[in-house]
């Protein structure tokens, strides 16, 4: 749906989802709206359609992806209503994310621990990506996923795999909104434990390749500001990598990311891995001093060994198609029956940002249509999913979550 009236957009999108799915008593509603829409009014419209009791999760999104539509211009919005076979195992919304991500995660975990995580196949997590919006001279500062997830694991014994997103409402990094179950707010961390009756399958889609395989060492990092690489100003290194200073006008920097390696075996520290062996960090832009650069996630540390990674549009498209097909096949092979697909797509993968002729999300749409699986997706700031044995905040990825039940 793409109409300017937020209240009507929410009400109509939710009503269409109820009718289209034949759902009378949903256990969960997922709702996302573009930054140009009034998020509080959109939430009120959704609430009017679904009634006072069902929890509504979601919030701001750069764009929305459905079974037959995809867009980030105008006023995109989308709603899904889900029957999970049982109510959510637990639900909590914590304020004050911008005070301390670690403490917000702990408080969220403790709130969810009251219900217990036993048997829950996944924890949905949505939070505000933006800590401080950008200024004329400085890139934005972001809320960090790493301490948030770490705090969540501390507060919630037996925490299941975490899947979700840092929400972002537009390409200008404006303040965002989250729907916390019973209300809409800002600087929230919202968590929901899916019930044991649900079956899930998570697939991470990539699209970056190492630029040259030459490792670099981060020698001075302060939060989301990278000052030095290999003992030299970070911006000077990027000038050399790009062959010019053209990147200095870009926010975020096009095509180039910083890759942290995971999953290497002893003795193979410099071996090039497949695309799923790296967690990529977007570079938000040059800092006012012209020497340092900003990072989308403030989770890198001094001494970290990294590679410069090139965003590969062709690989991204192929990964989206093949990974979607593999996820559906894997869930069915393991006895699950996919009932719904949630696609969390980095806004940097949109055609307008990645320079592709076609939208990579269209590959996911096509697979879900062929497979007969209803789809809702949105463009995010950060994607959260399990990778290489741990739940992590990711950049420039697509995360596909299939939710279903046991097949016949």
N, C-alpha and C positions, 0 to 999 in steps of 0.2 A: 504494500500500500504506500502511496506517495501523495498525500494531501496536506495542505498547510494547517488545518485546524486540528490542534493536538488532542483535544477532548474527543472530538468525533473520530479522529484517526484511531485512538485507543479503543473506543467503544466498538467501532465497526470491525477493526482487525480481530479483536477478541471474539466478537459475535460470529464472524466468518470462520474462525478456527473451531469454535464449538460446533457450528453446523457442519463444516466440512469433515470433521473427525467423528461426528456422531457421539460426542462426549457429553454426558449428562452431569457427572460428578467428578471433575478433574482433581487429581492429587497435587498437581503443580502446574503453574503457568509461567512460561518464559516470555519476556516481552522486552523489545529493544527499539529505540527510536533515535533518529539522527539529531545532532546537536542543534539544528535550526528549530526543532520542535520544543515546546515547553514540556519538559519531562514530567513535572508534577501534574500538569493537566492530562498528559498522555496516560500516566499511571491512573488518575482518577477515572478516565474513560474505560480503561481495561477493568478496573475494579467494578465499575457500574455494570459491566457485561457479565463478569464471572461470579459476582456475589461477594459477600463479606468475609468468607472463611478461607477460601483457597489461597495459599501463599503465592505471591508474585515475585519472581526473581528476574534480574536483568538490569536495564538502565540505558545509559548513553552508548551510542555506536556511531562510527563514521558512516557505515552503510549497512544494509540488510540484504540477506540472501534467502530466498525461498525456493520452493520446488520449481516455479516458473518465472520468477523475477529476480533481478539482481541490480542494485544501484546504490550510489552514494551521493547523487546530486538531488537537490530539492529537499524533500521531507520524508526520507525513507523510514518505514516502520514495519515491524513484524511481530506476530504473537503465535505461540504454540501452546496448546493445552494437552497435558499428559495424564493418562491413567497408568499408574505404576503398580497396580495390584495391592497397594497398601499406602498409607500416608508416609510422608518423609520420616526417616528415623530421628532426625533432629534438624533444627533450623535456628540460626542466630545471626544477628546483625550488630556489629560493634562500631561505635563512633570513635573519632580521634585517631584515625589512621595516620594523619600527618604529624602527630605528636611522636609516635614511635611505632614503626611497623612490627618490630619484635614483640612489644608489649601488646599491641592490638591482636597479633596472632595468638599470643598466650591467652588473652581474654576470650577470643573467639573459640579456641580449643577447649577451654574450661567450660564455656557455656554449652558447647556441643557434647562434652563429656557427661553432662547430666542425663542425656538420653543413652549414651554409650554407642560405640562404633561397631559392636559385634555384628558380623554378617553384612554390613554395608559394603557394596561393591565399589563405591566411589564417593568422593566428597566434591560437590560443586562449590567453587570459590569465585566470587566476583568482587573486585575492589577498584578504587579510583587510581588510575595510572598517574595522574598529574598531581604532584606535590605543590609546585609553584609554576604558574603559567609563564611563558617567555616574555621578555621585554624587548625593546628595540635593539638592545646591544648584547643580550645573553639568551642562550637557548633555555628551554624549560628544565626544571628539576623534577625528577620522577620519584614516586613512591617505589620502594624496592620490594620485589617479590621474594627474594631470598630470605631476609629475616622474618617476613610475614609467614612464609611456609614453615620456617624453622620454629617459630613461636607456636604455630598451629600444632605441629607435631609434639612439642613439649606439653601443651595443654590438653591434648587429646590422645590418651594411650590407645595404641592399636589403630592409629589414623590410617584409613584406606588411601589408595591412590587419589591424588588431588588433580582435578581437571577444571579449568576455568579461564579467567582472563582479567587483565587489568583493562578497565573500560576507558574509552576515549571517544569524545563526541564529535571532533572535527580535526582537520589537518593542522589547525592553528594551536592545538593543545589547550583549548579553553577548559575551564573547570567542568567536571563531569558529574553525573547523577547516578546513583544506584537505587535499585528497588530491593528493599530488605525484607520482603515477605509481607509485612503489613503496612509499610509506608515507604516514601521516597526520601532520600537524604544524600548528603555529600560527605566525602572523606570517610566512607564506610568500608568495612570488610564484612562480607556476607558469606556465610557457609551453610550448606545443606547436605545432610547425609541421605543418600538414596536408600530406600528400604531393601532388605534382603531379597524381596521378591523380584527385584529388577536384575536383569543381566546386562553387563556392559562390555564394550570393546573400545579401546582407545588406539588411535593411529596418529602418529606425528608425521607431517609432510614437510619436506625441506626444499632445498633449491640453491644451496651455496656450495662452491667448491674452493679449495685452497688456491690462492693466487699463484704462489710459486713454491710452496713447501718450506720456505725459510722461516724458522722460528724467531720470534722477538720476545724480549722480556720487558714487562711493565716495571719501570723503576721509580715512578712516583704517581700514585693515585690517591685522590682525596674524594671519597664518595662518588658522585657522578662526574667528576672532573678528572680527566686523564692529562697529567702535566708532562710526563716524560716516558719515552720508549727508548730502551737501550741507552739510557743516560742522556738523551737529547730531547729537545722540545717536541712534543707529539705532533704539533702542526707542521713542523719541518719535515718529519718523517712522511706525513701524508702528502706534502708537496712533492716529495720524491716519488712516492708510490703512484700518484696521479700523473706525474710529469708536468704539473702546472699547479696554480693555486685556484683553479676554477671551482673546486669543491668548497671553497670558503664561503660561497654565496648560497650553499645548499643547506636546508634544514628539513629533514635529516639529510645526511650525505647519501647521494645516490650510488647504488651498485656496490659499495664497499662496506664490509662489516669486519668486526674483530671476532675471531673464532677461538674458543677455549676448547681444548681437546679432552674427551672423556673416553673411557673404555679401553685404554691402551694396556697392553700386557708388558710385564717387566722385560726390559731389554729392547723394547721397540718404541722408545720415547719419541723418536723423530719419524716414525713411519706414518705415511699419509693414510688416514682412515676414510671410510665411506662417509657420505653426508650426514648420517645419523650419529657419527662419532664426535660431532661438534655442537656446542651451544654458541649461537652467534649473538653479538651485541651490536645494536645499531649505534652509529655516531650521530648525535643530534645536531652538531655544528661546532664551529670554532668559537672559543671563548673571547671576551672583549680584549684580552691582552694579546691576541693573535698568536699565542704560543701553545695554549692548551686546547683540548677539545672536550665536548660534553658527551656522555654516554647515556643511553636510554635507561640502563639499569645500573645503579650504583653498587654493584656487588663484586667488582674486580679488585684485586689486592696487589700490593707491591710484590714483585717476584714471580707473578703469574707468567707462564709461557704461553704465547698466543701466536696465531697466524692471521695474516690478512686474507679475508675471504671475498670472493667475487659472487655477487648475486647472479645466478644463471637462469634467465627466463625460460629457456628451453627445458632445462632440467626441472624447473619448478612445475611447468605444465605436465610433464611426463610423470613426475612424482605425485601430483594431485590425482591423476587418473589411476595410475597403478596402485597407489596406496589406498585409495577408496575401494577399489575392487578387492584388494587383499583383505581389508578390514571386514567387508561383508562376507567374503568367503570364510575367513577365520571364525567369525562369530557363528555362522551356520555349521561349520565343521565341528565346533565345540558344543553343539546342541542348542544354541540360542536362536531365537527368532527375532530379528531386528524389527522394532516397531516405530522407531524414531531416530533421526540423525540430527545432531547439533554440530555445526561446523563453525569453529572459531578461527578466523582468518586474519593474519596480520595486515593492517592497512597498507603497509609497504608492498604487499603482493598484489594490490589492486592495479589494474592496467594503467590508470592515471599516474601511479607512482612508480611502477616497475618498468614502464616503457613497452609493454607487450601489446600486440594488436588485439588479442582475445583475453578474456578474464579467466584466470586459472580456476576460480570458483565455479565456472561453467562446467569444468571437467567433473567436479564433485556433483553438481546438479544432474548431469547426464547419467552418472553411475547410479545415483539414488533413484532417478526416474525409472531406469531400466530394471532396478531391483525392487521397485514398488515400495520404497521407504520414504515416508514424509520427512521433509527437511526444513530446518530453520537454521540460518547462519547469520553471522554479523562480523564486521571488521573491527578489530581490537587494537589496543596499544601493545599489550603483552599477552602471550599465550602461556597457559600453565598446563603441564601434563607430565606423566612419568616418562623419564628417559634415562637409559643406562642405570637402572636400579633405584632411581630417586625421583620424587616430584620436583620439578624445576620450573622457573620462569624462563620463557624462551622468546626469541625475537626472529622475525621474518620466517615464521613457520605457519602451517595450517594444522589445527588439531581437530580431528574428527572423533566425536563420541557417539557410538551407537548404543541405544538403550532398547532393551527388549525383554523377553521372557523365555522360558523353556519351550522349545519347539515340540511338535507332536512326535 
